[in-house]
Amino acid sequence: FAMFIVAQAAAPFGGHDYVQRTTGLTYAEYVHQGFGQLTFATILTLGVVALVWRKAPRRTVRERIFVRSGVGVLGLLALLVVASAQHRMMLYQEAFGFTVLRLNVDAFELWLGLVILVAVVATWTMSWKWVSRTALFSAAAIVLTLAVMNPSAWVAQRNIDRFHQTGKLDDAYLSSLGADAVPAITKGLPAD
Protein backbone atom coordinates (compact mmCIF):
# COMPACT_ATOMS: atom_id res chain seq x y z
CA PHE A 1 0.00 0.00 0.00
CA ALA A 2 2.81 2.38 0.84
CA MET A 3 4.40 1.75 -2.56
CA PHE A 4 1.02 2.23 -4.22
CA ILE A 5 0.45 5.56 -2.44
CA VAL A 6 3.97 6.78 -3.31
CA ALA A 7 3.64 5.66 -6.95
CA GLN A 8 0.26 7.34 -7.24
CA ALA A 9 1.18 10.45 -5.22
CA ALA A 10 -0.41 12.88 -7.66
CA ALA A 11 -3.20 10.58 -8.80
CA PRO A 12 -5.13 10.09 -5.56
CA PHE A 13 -5.82 13.78 -5.18
CA GLY A 14 -5.11 15.31 -8.59
CA GLY A 15 -7.67 17.76 -9.91
CA HIS A 16 -9.38 18.22 -13.26
CA ASP A 17 -6.10 19.22 -14.95
CA TYR A 18 -4.51 15.99 -13.76
CA VAL A 19 -7.32 13.89 -15.21
CA GLN A 20 -7.47 15.75 -18.52
CA ARG A 21 -3.77 16.21 -19.24
CA THR A 22 -1.81 13.58 -17.35
CA THR A 23 -3.71 10.33 -17.02
CA GLY A 24 -4.73 9.73 -20.63
CA LEU A 25 -8.01 8.41 -19.20
CA THR A 26 -11.54 9.66 -19.53
CA TYR A 27 -13.28 10.74 -16.33
CA ALA A 28 -15.26 7.50 -16.37
CA GLU A 29 -12.12 5.39 -16.75
CA TYR A 30 -10.45 7.38 -13.97
CA VAL A 31 -13.39 6.74 -11.62
CA HIS A 32 -13.65 3.06 -12.56
CA GLN A 33 -9.92 2.62 -11.97
CA GLY A 34 -10.24 4.24 -8.53
CA PHE A 35 -13.23 2.03 -7.66
CA GLY A 36 -11.30 -1.07 -8.73
CA GLN A 37 -8.30 -0.01 -6.66
CA LEU A 38 -10.54 0.61 -3.66
CA THR A 39 -12.25 -2.77 -4.01
CA PHE A 40 -8.89 -4.55 -4.31
CA ALA A 41 -7.41 -2.55 -1.41
CA THR A 42 -10.41 -3.38 0.80
CA ILE A 43 -10.27 -7.10 0.04
CA LEU A 44 -6.51 -7.15 0.58
CA THR A 45 -6.73 -5.15 3.81
CA LEU A 46 -9.50 -7.29 5.29
CA GLY A 47 -7.66 -10.45 4.23
CA VAL A 48 -4.41 -9.32 5.83
CA VAL A 49 -6.18 -8.17 8.99
CA ALA A 50 -8.04 -11.50 9.26
CA LEU A 51 -4.80 -13.41 8.71
CA VAL A 52 -3.01 -11.31 11.32
CA TRP A 53 -5.90 -11.85 13.73
CA ARG A 54 -5.73 -15.63 13.29
CA LYS A 55 -1.97 -16.16 13.08
CA ALA A 56 -0.05 -13.31 14.69
CA PRO A 57 1.03 -13.86 18.28
CA ARG A 58 -0.53 -11.42 20.76
CA ARG A 59 0.55 -12.83 24.10
CA THR A 60 3.05 -10.16 25.13
CA VAL A 61 2.68 -6.40 25.22
CA ARG A 62 5.36 -6.10 22.55
CA GLU A 63 3.52 -8.51 20.22
CA ARG A 64 0.24 -6.64 20.71
CA ILE A 65 1.93 -3.29 19.99
CA PHE A 66 3.47 -4.74 16.83
CA VAL A 67 0.11 -6.13 15.61
CA ARG A 68 -1.76 -2.93 16.44
CA SER A 69 0.86 -0.72 14.80
CA GLY A 70 1.04 -2.81 11.63
CA VAL A 71 -2.71 -3.02 11.23
CA GLY A 72 -3.04 0.67 12.08
CA VAL A 73 -0.61 1.68 9.33
CA LEU A 74 -2.28 -0.71 6.88
CA GLY A 75 -5.69 0.72 7.76
CA LEU A 76 -4.48 4.29 7.35
CA LEU A 77 -3.05 3.52 3.91
CA ALA A 78 -6.26 1.73 2.89
CA LEU A 79 -8.28 4.74 4.04
CA LEU A 80 -6.12 6.91 1.77
CA VAL A 81 -7.26 4.70 -1.11
CA VAL A 82 -10.87 5.29 0.02
CA ALA A 83 -10.24 9.03 0.05
CA SER A 84 -8.69 8.80 -3.43
CA ALA A 85 -11.73 6.94 -4.80
CA GLN A 86 -14.07 9.48 -3.23
CA HIS A 87 -12.03 12.34 -4.70
CA ARG A 88 -12.17 10.76 -8.16
CA MET A 89 -15.95 10.46 -7.90
CA MET A 90 -16.21 14.09 -6.77
CA LEU A 91 -14.25 15.20 -9.85
CA TYR A 92 -16.51 13.11 -12.06
CA GLN A 93 -19.62 14.63 -10.50
CA GLU A 94 -18.22 18.14 -10.85
CA ALA A 95 -17.54 17.51 -14.53
CA PHE A 96 -20.75 15.67 -15.47
CA GLY A 97 -23.26 16.11 -12.66
CA PHE A 98 -24.85 13.80 -10.16
CA THR A 99 -26.79 10.60 -10.78
CA VAL A 100 -28.47 8.15 -8.46
CA LEU A 101 -25.90 5.53 -9.45
CA ARG A 102 -23.02 7.86 -8.58
CA LEU A 103 -24.68 8.61 -5.23
CA ASN A 104 -24.95 4.86 -4.56
CA VAL A 105 -21.29 4.36 -5.49
CA ASP A 106 -20.34 7.18 -3.09
CA ALA A 107 -22.30 5.47 -0.33
CA PHE A 108 -20.73 2.08 -1.09
CA GLU A 109 -17.21 3.54 -1.08
CA LEU A 110 -17.87 5.20 2.27
CA TRP A 111 -19.20 1.89 3.62
CA LEU A 112 -16.01 0.11 2.49
CA GLY A 113 -14.02 2.76 4.37
CA LEU A 114 -16.16 2.17 7.45
CA VAL A 115 -15.59 -1.60 7.23
CA ILE A 116 -11.83 -1.02 7.04
CA LEU A 117 -12.03 1.29 10.04
CA VAL A 118 -14.09 -1.26 11.98
CA ALA A 119 -11.51 -3.99 11.26
CA VAL A 120 -8.69 -1.74 12.46
CA VAL A 121 -10.56 -0.80 15.63
CA ALA A 122 -11.35 -4.47 16.27
CA THR A 123 -7.64 -5.27 16.04
CA TRP A 124 -6.78 -2.42 18.38
CA THR A 125 -9.35 -3.52 20.94
CA MET A 126 -8.42 -7.19 20.36
CA SER A 127 -12.10 -8.10 20.02
CA TRP A 128 -13.74 -9.20 16.77
CA LYS A 129 -17.07 -10.30 18.24
CA TRP A 130 -18.92 -7.21 17.04
CA VAL A 131 -17.30 -6.75 13.58
CA SER A 132 -19.70 -8.71 11.38
CA ARG A 133 -22.78 -7.24 13.08
CA THR A 134 -21.38 -3.74 12.76
CA ALA A 135 -20.63 -4.25 9.06
CA LEU A 136 -24.11 -5.65 8.45
CA PHE A 137 -25.96 -3.02 10.48
CA SER A 138 -23.95 -0.17 8.95
CA ALA A 139 -24.80 -1.45 5.45
CA ALA A 140 -28.47 -1.61 6.41
CA ALA A 141 -28.28 1.90 7.90
CA ILE A 142 -26.76 3.28 4.70
CA VAL A 143 -29.42 1.63 2.53
CA LEU A 144 -32.17 2.91 4.85
CA THR A 145 -30.66 6.41 4.87
CA LEU A 146 -30.55 6.44 1.07
CA ALA A 147 -34.19 5.36 0.93
CA VAL A 148 -35.31 8.01 3.42
CA MET A 149 -33.32 10.85 1.86
CA ASN A 150 -35.06 10.40 -1.52
CA PRO A 151 -32.07 9.98 -3.85
CA SER A 152 -33.90 11.26 -6.93
CA ALA A 153 -34.80 14.55 -5.28
CA TRP A 154 -31.32 14.90 -3.78
CA VAL A 155 -29.66 14.28 -7.16
CA ALA A 156 -32.05 16.70 -8.88
CA GLN A 157 -31.25 19.41 -6.33
CA ARG A 158 -27.46 18.91 -6.68
CA ASN A 159 -27.77 19.11 -10.47
CA ILE A 160 -29.91 22.24 -10.23
CA ASP A 161 -27.35 23.82 -7.87
CA ARG A 162 -24.63 22.86 -10.38
CA PHE A 163 -26.71 24.45 -13.17
CA HIS A 164 -26.96 27.72 -11.24
CA GLN A 165 -23.17 27.71 -10.75
CA THR A 166 -21.99 26.52 -14.15
CA GLY A 167 -24.91 26.77 -16.57
CA LYS A 168 -24.54 23.04 -17.32
CA LEU A 169 -27.59 20.81 -17.03
CA ASP A 170 -28.32 17.33 -18.28
CA ASP A 171 -32.03 17.90 -18.73
CA ALA A 172 -32.55 14.46 -20.30
CA TYR A 173 -31.23 12.77 -17.15
CA LEU A 174 -33.11 15.20 -14.92
CA SER A 175 -36.39 14.37 -16.65
CA SER A 176 -35.71 10.64 -16.18
CA LEU A 177 -35.58 10.91 -12.38
CA GLY A 178 -39.31 10.41 -11.94
CA ALA A 179 -41.99 11.81 -9.68
CA ASP A 180 -39.82 11.97 -6.55
CA ALA A 181 -37.64 14.62 -8.20
CA VAL A 182 -40.48 16.81 -9.51
CA PRO A 183 -40.78 19.11 -6.44
CA ALA A 184 -37.03 19.86 -6.49
CA ILE A 185 -37.08 20.45 -10.24
CA THR A 186 -40.12 22.76 -10.24
CA LYS A 187 -38.80 24.70 -7.26
CA GLY A 188 -35.24 25.02 -8.53
CA LEU A 189 -35.60 25.65 -12.24
CA PRO A 190 -37.31 28.52 -14.07
CA ALA A 191 -40.63 27.61 -15.72
CA ASP A 192 -39.36 28.37 -19.23
Secondary structure, 3 states (H helix, E strand, C coil): CHHHHHHCCCHHHCCHHHHHHHHCCCHHHHHHHHHHHHHHHHHHHHHHHHHHHHHCCCCCHHHHHHHHHHHHHHHHHHHHHHHHHHHHHHHHHHHHCCCHHHHHHHHHHHHHHHHHHHHHHHHHHCCCCCHHHHHHHHHHHHHHHHHHHCHHHHHHHHHHHHHHHHCCCCHHHHHCCCHHHHHHHHHHCCCC
